[in-house]
Amino acid sequence: FKDFLKANVFEDIKKYEYKKLYVVANLPYYITTPIIIKFIEDEVPVDKLVVMVQKEVGDRFKAKPNTKEYNSLSIYLNYYFDVKKLLDVSKNVFIPKPNVDSIVVEFSKKEDSFNLNNKQLFFRLVKDSFTQKRKTIRNNLKGYNLEKIEEVLKKYNFDLSVRAEQLPIEVFVDIANNL
Protein backbone atom coordinates (compact mmCIF):
# COMPACT_ATOMS: atom_id res chain seq x y z
CA PHE A 1 0.00 0.00 0.00
CA LYS A 2 1.93 2.96 -1.34
CA ASP A 3 2.10 5.49 -4.14
CA PHE A 4 2.32 3.30 -7.24
CA LEU A 5 4.18 5.92 -9.28
CA LYS A 6 6.94 6.04 -6.62
CA ALA A 7 7.02 2.29 -5.96
CA ASN A 8 9.69 -0.04 -7.29
CA VAL A 9 7.23 -2.54 -8.74
CA PHE A 10 9.95 -4.68 -10.25
CA GLU A 11 11.48 -5.20 -6.77
CA ASP A 12 8.09 -5.56 -5.06
CA ILE A 13 7.02 -8.50 -7.24
CA LYS A 14 10.26 -10.43 -6.79
CA LYS A 15 8.92 -11.93 -3.57
CA TYR A 16 6.21 -13.78 -5.53
CA GLU A 17 6.58 -16.87 -7.67
CA TYR A 18 4.77 -16.70 -10.98
CA LYS A 19 5.04 -17.97 -14.52
CA LYS A 20 3.05 -15.15 -16.06
CA LEU A 21 2.23 -11.74 -14.64
CA TYR A 22 -1.23 -10.30 -15.21
CA VAL A 23 -2.43 -6.93 -13.97
CA VAL A 24 -6.15 -6.29 -13.67
CA ALA A 25 -7.21 -2.88 -12.41
CA ASN A 26 -9.63 -0.01 -12.47
CA LEU A 27 -7.04 2.73 -12.89
CA PRO A 28 -7.45 6.21 -11.42
CA TYR A 29 -8.41 8.25 -14.48
CA TYR A 30 -6.15 11.19 -13.70
CA ILE A 31 -2.97 9.03 -13.71
CA THR A 32 -3.88 6.27 -16.17
CA THR A 33 -1.17 7.00 -18.72
CA PRO A 34 1.68 7.45 -16.19
CA ILE A 35 0.77 4.09 -14.61
CA ILE A 36 0.86 2.21 -17.91
CA ILE A 37 4.07 3.95 -18.98
CA LYS A 38 5.63 3.02 -15.62
CA PHE A 39 5.16 -0.67 -16.44
CA ILE A 40 7.08 -0.11 -19.68
CA GLU A 41 9.84 2.16 -18.40
CA ASP A 42 10.47 0.09 -15.26
CA GLU A 43 10.56 -3.05 -17.44
CA VAL A 44 8.04 -4.85 -15.26
CA PRO A 45 7.69 -8.30 -16.91
CA VAL A 46 3.92 -8.04 -17.32
CA ASP A 47 2.34 -10.40 -19.84
CA LYS A 48 -1.06 -8.79 -19.88
CA LEU A 49 -2.76 -5.70 -18.46
CA VAL A 50 -6.54 -5.54 -18.34
CA VAL A 51 -7.60 -2.12 -17.17
CA MET A 52 -10.70 0.03 -16.98
CA VAL A 53 -9.97 3.59 -18.02
CA GLN A 54 -11.82 6.69 -19.17
CA LYS A 55 -13.31 5.93 -22.61
CA GLU A 56 -11.59 8.79 -24.46
CA VAL A 57 -8.20 7.71 -23.09
CA GLY A 58 -8.80 4.05 -23.92
CA ASP A 59 -9.80 5.03 -27.45
CA ARG A 60 -6.40 6.73 -27.88
CA PHE A 61 -4.59 3.67 -26.52
CA LYS A 62 -6.11 1.38 -29.14
CA ALA A 63 -6.35 3.92 -31.98
CA LYS A 64 -5.39 2.99 -35.51
CA PRO A 65 -4.01 5.22 -38.29
CA ASN A 66 -6.42 7.62 -40.00
CA THR A 67 -8.48 8.20 -36.87
CA LYS A 68 -8.57 11.40 -34.83
CA GLU A 69 -7.60 9.45 -31.68
CA TYR A 70 -4.35 8.11 -33.22
CA ASN A 71 -1.32 9.87 -31.77
CA SER A 72 2.24 9.30 -30.57
CA LEU A 73 0.97 7.59 -27.40
CA SER A 74 -0.96 5.09 -29.56
CA ILE A 75 2.27 4.21 -31.36
CA TYR A 76 4.30 4.09 -28.14
CA LEU A 77 1.90 1.64 -26.50
CA ASN A 78 1.45 -0.41 -29.67
CA TYR A 79 5.20 -0.80 -29.92
CA TYR A 80 5.15 -2.84 -26.70
CA PHE A 81 1.63 -4.29 -26.63
CA ASP A 82 -1.22 -5.54 -28.76
CA VAL A 83 -4.00 -3.28 -27.53
CA LYS A 84 -7.67 -4.12 -27.88
CA LYS A 85 -10.98 -3.04 -26.47
CA LEU A 86 -12.79 -5.65 -24.40
CA LEU A 87 -15.94 -3.72 -23.55
CA ASP A 88 -17.50 -0.34 -22.98
CA VAL A 89 -18.78 0.52 -19.50
CA SER A 90 -21.53 3.11 -19.23
CA LYS A 91 -21.29 5.78 -16.56
CA ASN A 92 -24.87 4.79 -15.64
CA VAL A 93 -23.72 1.55 -13.96
CA PHE A 94 -21.85 3.41 -11.20
CA ILE A 95 -23.13 4.92 -7.96
CA PRO A 96 -22.38 7.75 -7.69
CA LYS A 97 -22.52 8.29 -11.44
CA PRO A 98 -19.29 9.76 -12.86
CA ASN A 99 -19.22 12.34 -15.64
CA VAL A 100 -17.57 10.03 -18.19
CA ASP A 101 -18.02 6.61 -19.74
CA SER A 102 -15.33 3.97 -19.33
CA ILE A 103 -13.76 1.23 -21.41
CA VAL A 104 -11.96 -1.99 -20.50
CA VAL A 105 -8.78 -2.34 -22.55
CA GLU A 106 -6.41 -5.30 -22.79
CA PHE A 107 -2.67 -4.83 -23.30
CA SER A 108 -0.98 -8.10 -24.31
CA LYS A 109 2.80 -8.10 -24.45
CA LYS A 110 3.93 -8.30 -28.07
CA GLU A 111 5.54 -11.58 -28.96
CA ASP A 112 7.37 -10.20 -31.99
CA SER A 113 8.88 -6.81 -31.44
CA PHE A 114 9.82 -4.49 -34.23
CA ASN A 115 13.38 -4.72 -35.47
CA LEU A 116 14.65 -1.25 -34.56
CA ASN A 117 18.19 -0.03 -34.99
CA ASN A 118 17.76 2.80 -32.49
CA LYS A 119 14.77 2.83 -30.13
CA GLN A 120 15.49 6.37 -28.85
CA LEU A 121 15.57 7.77 -32.38
CA PHE A 122 12.33 5.95 -33.21
CA PHE A 123 10.42 7.38 -30.25
CA ARG A 124 11.83 10.88 -30.81
CA LEU A 125 10.84 10.66 -34.50
CA VAL A 126 7.30 9.59 -33.60
CA LYS A 127 6.94 12.33 -30.99
CA ASP A 128 8.28 14.98 -33.37
CA SER A 129 5.97 13.75 -36.15
CA PHE A 130 2.94 14.47 -33.99
CA THR A 131 4.23 17.78 -32.53
CA GLN A 132 1.66 19.75 -34.47
CA LYS A 133 -0.97 17.24 -35.46
CA ARG A 134 -2.43 19.14 -38.41
CA LYS A 135 0.98 19.76 -40.00
CA THR A 136 2.60 17.48 -42.55
CA ILE A 137 5.60 15.25 -42.01
CA ARG A 138 7.63 17.77 -44.06
CA ASN A 139 6.82 20.55 -41.58
CA ASN A 140 7.08 18.52 -38.36
CA LEU A 141 10.36 16.82 -39.29
CA LYS A 142 12.35 19.75 -40.70
CA GLY A 143 15.33 18.84 -38.51
CA TYR A 144 15.62 15.35 -40.04
CA ASN A 145 16.96 14.15 -43.40
CA LEU A 146 13.81 14.72 -45.47
CA GLU A 147 15.31 13.04 -48.56
CA LYS A 148 15.72 9.74 -46.71
CA ILE A 149 12.28 10.09 -45.14
CA GLU A 150 10.75 10.71 -48.57
CA GLU A 151 12.48 7.59 -49.97
CA VAL A 152 10.89 5.45 -47.27
CA LEU A 153 7.48 7.09 -47.61
CA LYS A 154 7.46 6.39 -51.36
CA LYS A 155 7.79 2.64 -50.65
CA TYR A 156 4.41 2.87 -48.87
CA ASN A 157 2.80 5.19 -51.45
CA PHE A 158 3.09 8.29 -49.26
CA ASP A 159 4.98 11.54 -49.69
CA LEU A 160 6.15 14.35 -47.40
CA SER A 161 2.70 15.96 -47.46
CA VAL A 162 1.30 13.07 -45.39
CA ARG A 163 0.29 13.71 -41.79
CA ALA A 164 1.63 11.55 -38.97
CA GLU A 165 -1.87 10.30 -38.12
CA GLN A 166 -1.97 8.54 -41.50
CA LEU A 167 1.18 6.46 -40.98
CA PRO A 168 1.15 3.00 -39.37
CA ILE A 169 3.82 2.09 -36.86
CA GLU A 170 5.71 -0.02 -39.45
CA VAL A 171 6.35 3.08 -41.57
CA PHE A 172 7.79 4.94 -38.58
CA VAL A 173 10.02 1.93 -37.85
CA ASP A 174 11.27 1.89 -41.44
CA ILE A 175 11.93 5.65 -41.42
CA ALA A 176 13.84 5.44 -38.13
CA ASN A 177 15.92 2.53 -39.42
CA ASN A 178 16.88 4.52 -42.51
CA LEU A 179 17.92 7.72 -40.77
Rosetta blueprint (number, residue, H / E / L):
1 F L
2 K L
3 D L
4 F H
5 L H
6 K H
7 A L
8 N L
9 V H
10 F H
11 E H
12 D H
13 I H
14 K H
15 K H
16 Y L
17 E L
18 Y L
19 K L
20 K L
21 L L
22 Y E
23 V E
24 V E
25 A E
26 N E
27 L L
28 P L
29 Y H
30 Y H
31 I H
32 T H
33 T H
34 P H
35 I H
36 I H
37 I H
38 K H
39 F H
40 I H
41 E H
42 D L
43 E L
44 V L
45 P L
46 V L
47 D L
48 K E
49 L E
50 V E
51 V E
52 M E
53 V E
54 Q E
55 K H
56 E H
57 V H
58 G H
59 D H
60 R H
61 F H
62 K L
63 A L
64 K L
65 P L
66 N L
67 T L
68 K L
69 E L
70 Y L
71 N L
72 S H
73 L H
74 S H
75 I H
76 Y H
77 L H
78 N H
79 Y H
80 Y H
81 F E
82 D E
83 V E
84 K E
85 K E
86 L E
87 L E
88 D E
89 V E
90 S L
91 K H
92 N H
93 V H
94 F L
95 I L
96 P L
97 K L
98 P L
99 N L
100 V L
101 D L
102 S E
103 I E
104 V E
105 V E
106 E E
107 F E
108 S E
109 K E
110 K L
111 E L
112 D L
113 S L
114 F L
115 N L
116 L L
117 N L
118 N L
119 K H
120 Q H
121 L H
122 F H
123 F H
124 R H
125 L H
126 V H
127 K H
128 D H
129 S H
130 F L
131 T L
132 Q L
133 K L
134 R L
135 K L
136 T E
137 I H
138 R H
139 N H
140 N H
141 L L
142 K L
143 G L
144 Y L
145 N L
146 L H
147 E H
148 K H
149 I H
150 E H
151 E H
152 V H
153 L H
154 K H
155 K H
156 Y L
157 N L
158 F L
159 D L
160 L L
161 S L
162 V L
163 R E
164 A H
165 E H
166 Q H
167 L L
168 P L
169 I H
170 E H
171 V H
172 F H
173 V H
174 D H
175 I H
176 A H
177 N H
178 N H
179 L L
